Amino acid sequence: MMRYENMILERRGRISIVTINRPEKMNAFDEELFLKLESITSEIKTSLPRAVVITGAGDKSFSAGFDVHPDNPMVKRLIDAASGNDPEPAKEIISAIRRSVDAFVSIPVPLIAAINGTAYGGGAELAVRCDMRVMEPDAVICFSETRLGLMPDWGGGTTLTGLIGQSRAADLILTARKVSADEAYAMGLANRISVKGNALNEAVALAERIALNGPRAVRSSLSLIRQNSNITSSESLKLESLLAAELIFSGECFYGVGAFLEKRDPIFPDV
């Protein structure tokens, strides 16, 4: 286990678990925590697990997003930008946030958000930028930025639109209303609703189920899924054929097909 001051990285076999560890601040991100996310991302990439789960410490919040407390130096720079005529400080802060979040969601293995409480603002954005989401039955997702006179800027607005469609994304972002776990599941925003107090365990179980499959096959499939919304249907079909051919050439299928013919569970080597 690697413990930073406000973030914890744990390795459980073939799974990595990242815990945002500021429960007294509803796991909100300040400048230091964005830097910690970058450091943990680099650490994960040095020895890739087969899946990553991210959650929040405590039982109240996954993450409240950006810490708007006056003690946060980023807040002062934003206030200065808003009160002056120079937009550059705001652009720099948004760029720094996006660098951290983009790096994390570029980890080339499945990312699963275990939403153990409220996910507000940037916390909701971070959750939707993961590949899958498991929610507690009383958890809430809220794209609250417009309530503050802001808008999504962690990449979540674009991702949400691709995930649930333009009309539903407009509903959630423009009203800044709270979305229950049941509604999130019904609209395809949540993949699972756990039993109470068990979102992390169910997210880990989902990750472990993924880890049983061919790691190259999972990464190639995930690469196609992640790129699909950014390319045309024709380009996606071509990419699928290319990735499938490269996967066969890797020889990973010998482990899976061999196990199938021998009527046993496959054991795939790490890559």
C-alpha positions in Angstrom: 0.0 0.0 0.0 1.2 3.5 -0.9 -0.2 6.2 1.3 0.0 9.8 0.3 -1.3 12.5 2.7 -4.7 12.7 1.0 -4.7 9.7 -1.3 -4.1 6.0 -0.9 -3.0 3.5 -3.5 -3.5 -0.2 -2.7 -2.7 -3.3 -4.7 -4.9 -6.3 -4.2 -3.5 -9.0 -6.4 -4.3 -8.0 -10.0 -6.4 -5.0 -8.9 -5.4 -1.5 -7.8 -7.6 0.6 -5.5 -7.3 4.4 -5.3 -8.9 6.1 -2.3 -9.5 9.8 -2.3 -8.7 10.4 1.4 -10.1 13.8 2.5 -13.3 12.7 4.2 -13.3 15.8 6.4 -13.6 17.8 3.2 -16.0 15.5 1.4 -13.0 14.2 -0.5 -12.8 17.5 -2.5 -9.8 18.2 -4.6 -7.4 21.0 -3.8 -4.2 21.7 -5.8 -2.2 19.2 -3.7 -4.7 16.4 -4.4 -4.6 17.0 -8.2 -0.8 16.6 -8.0 -1.2 13.4 -5.9 -3.6 12.0 -8.5 -0.8 12.5 -11.1 1.8 10.8 -8.9 -0.5 7.8 -8.3 -1.3 7.6 -12.0 2.4 7.4 -12.8 2.9 4.7 -10.1 0.0 2.6 -11.5 1.4 2.9 -15.0 4.8 1.5 -14.0 3.3 -1.9 -13.2 -0.2 -2.1 -14.7 -2.9 -4.0 -12.9 -5.7 -5.6 -14.8 -8.2 -3.1 -13.5 -8.4 0.0 -11.2 -11.1 0.9 -8.7 -11.4 4.5 -7.4 -13.5 5.5 -4.4 -13.7 8.0 -1.6 -12.8 7.6 2.0 -15.6 7.4 4.6 -19.3 6.7 3.9 -20.6 10.1 2.9 -18.9 11.2 -0.3 -17.1 9.8 -3.3 -15.9 13.4 -4.0 -17.3 16.9 -3.8 -15.2 17.8 -6.8 -13.3 21.1 -6.7 -12.6 22.4 -3.2 -14.1 26.0 -3.2 -12.8 26.8 0.2 -10.9 30.2 0.4 -7.8 28.4 1.7 -7.4 26.7 -1.6 -4.8 28.7 -3.5 -6.5 27.8 -6.8 -9.7 29.5 -5.6 -7.8 32.8 -5.0 -6.3 32.7 -8.5 -9.8 32.0 -10.0 -11.2 35.0 -8.0 -8.4 37.2 -9.3 -9.1 36.0 -12.8 -12.8 36.7 -12.5 -12.3 40.2 -11.1 -9.6 41.2 -13.5 -9.3 41.4 -17.3 -6.9 38.5 -17.7 -8.4 35.0 -18.4 -5.0 33.3 -18.4 -5.1 32.2 -14.7 -8.4 30.5 -15.2 -7.1 28.8 -18.4 -4.0 27.6 -16.5 -6.1 26.1 -13.6 -8.4 24.3 -16.0 -5.4 23.0 -17.9 -3.8 21.7 -14.7 -7.0 20.0 -13.6 -7.5 18.4 -17.0 -3.9 17.3 -17.1 -4.4 15.3 -13.8 -7.8 13.9 -14.7 -6.9 13.1 -18.3 -3.8 11.3 -17.2 -5.7 9.1 -14.8 -8.5 8.2 -17.3 -5.8 7.3 -19.9 -4.6 4.4 -17.8 -5.1 1.6 -20.4 -7.0 -0.8 -18.1 -10.7 -0.6 -17.0 -11.4 2.1 -14.5 -14.3 1.5 -12.1 -15.7 4.2 -9.8 -17.2 2.9 -6.5 -19.5 5.8 -5.7 -20.0 5.4 -1.9 -21.9 8.6 -1.3 -22.3 12.0 -3.0 -20.5 12.7 -6.2 -20.9 16.4 -6.9 -19.4 18.7 -9.6 -16.0 17.5 -10.5 -16.5 14.4 -8.5 -19.4 13.5 -10.8 -17.2 14.3 -13.8 -14.4 12.0 -12.5 -16.9 9.2 -12.0 -18.4 9.5 -15.5 -15.0 9.6 -17.0 -14.3 6.2 -15.6 -15.3 3.2 -17.7 -17.9 1.9 -15.2 -19.7 2.9 -12.1 -21.0 1.0 -9.0 -23.3 3.1 -6.8 -24.5 2.7 -3.2 -28.3 2.6 -3.1 -28.4 6.0 -1.4 -25.6 7.6 -3.4 -26.2 10.7 -5.4 -24.7 12.1 -8.6 -25.0 15.9 -9.2 -23.5 18.0 -11.9 -23.7 21.0 -9.7 -21.4 23.5 -11.5 -24.1 25.6 -13.0 -25.5 26.2 -9.5 -22.2 28.0 -8.9 -22.2 29.9 -12.1 -19.7 27.5 -13.6 -19.8 24.6 -16.0 -18.2 21.1 -16.2 -14.5 21.5 -17.0 -13.0 18.1 -16.0 -14.0 16.6 -19.3 -17.2 15.3 -17.8 -19.7 17.3 -19.8 -18.5 15.9 -23.1 -18.2 12.4 -21.6 -21.7 12.5 -20.1 -23.3 13.6 -23.4 -21.7 10.6 -25.1 -22.8 8.3 -22.3 -26.5 9.2 -22.0 -27.2 11.4 -24.9 -27.6 15.2 -25.5 -31.1 15.6 -24.1 -30.4 13.8 -20.8 -27.0 15.4 -20.4 -28.7 18.8 -20.8 -31.2 17.9 -18.1 -28.6 16.9 -15.6 -26.1 19.7 -16.3 -28.5 22.6 -16.8 -30.7 21.9 -13.9 -27.9 20.8 -11.5 -30.4 18.4 -9.9 -29.5 15.4 -7.8 -29.7 12.0 -9.5 -30.4 9.0 -7.4 -28.8 5.6 -7.9 -32.0 4.1 -9.3 -32.4 6.9 -11.9 -28.7 6.7 -12.7 -29.0 3.0 -13.4 -32.2 3.5 -15.5 -30.5 6.0 -17.8 -27.2 4.0 -18.1 -25.2 6.2 -15.9 -24.6 3.5 -13.3 -23.6 -0.1 -14.2 -24.5 -1.6 -10.8 -26.3 -0.6 -7.6 -24.7 -2.3 -4.6 -26.3 -3.4 -1.4 -25.8 -0.6 1.3 -22.2 -0.2 2.4 -20.8 -2.5 -0.3 -20.1 -0.4 -3.4 -16.3 -0.8 -3.0 -16.5 -4.6 -2.6 -18.9 -5.0 -5.5 -16.6 -2.7 -7.7 -13.6 -4.9 -6.7 -15.6 -8.0 -7.5 -16.4 -6.6 -11.0 -12.7 -5.7 -11.4 -11.7 -9.2 -10.4 -14.2 -10.7 -12.9 -12.6 -8.6 -15.6 -9.1 -9.7 -14.5 -9.9 -13.4 -15.3 -10.0 -12.5 -19.0 -7.1 -12.0 -21.4 -5.4 -8.8 -20.4 -4.5 -7.9 -24.0 -8.1 -8.7 -25.1 -9.5 -6.5 -22.4 -7.1 -3.6 -23.2 -7.7 -3.8 -27.0 -11.5 -3.9 -26.5 -11.3 -1.0 -24.0 -9.2 1.0 -26.5 -11.9 0.6 -29.1 -14.7 1.5 -26.7 -12.9 4.6 -25.5 -12.2 5.8 -29.0 -15.6 5.0 -30.5 -17.3 8.3 -29.6 -14.4 10.3 -31.2 -14.3 8.7 -34.6 -16.8 7.9 -37.3 -18.5 4.5 -37.6 -16.4 3.6 -40.6 -13.2 4.5 -38.7 -14.4 2.5 -35.7 -15.0 -0.6 -37.9 -11.5 -0.4 -39.4 -10.0 0.1 -36.0 -11.8 -2.9 -34.6 -10.5 -5.1 -37.4 -6.9 -3.8 -36.9 -7.0 -4.4 -33.1 -8.6 -7.8 -33.5 -5.9 -8.9 -36.0 -3.1 -7.6 -33.7 -4.6 -9.4 -30.7 -4.7 -12.7 -32.6 -1.1 -12.1 -33.6 -0.1 -11.7 -30.0 -1.0 -15.3 -29.3 -3.1 -14.6 -26.2 -5.9 -16.6 -27.8 -3.9 -19.8 -27.5 -4.5 -19.7 -23.7 -8.2 -19.0 -24.0 -8.9 -21.4 -26.9 -6.8 -24.1 -25.3 -8.6 -23.9 -22.0 -12.0 -24.0 -23.8 -11.0 -27.2 -25.7 -9.8 -28.8 -22.5 -12.9 -27.6 -20.6 -11.1 -25.7 -17.9 -10.8 -22.1 -16.9 -8.2 -20.1 -18.8 -5.1 -18.7 -17.0 -3.7 -15.7 -18.9 -0.2 -14.4 -18.2 0.3 -10.8 -17.3 1.5 -8.4 -19.9 
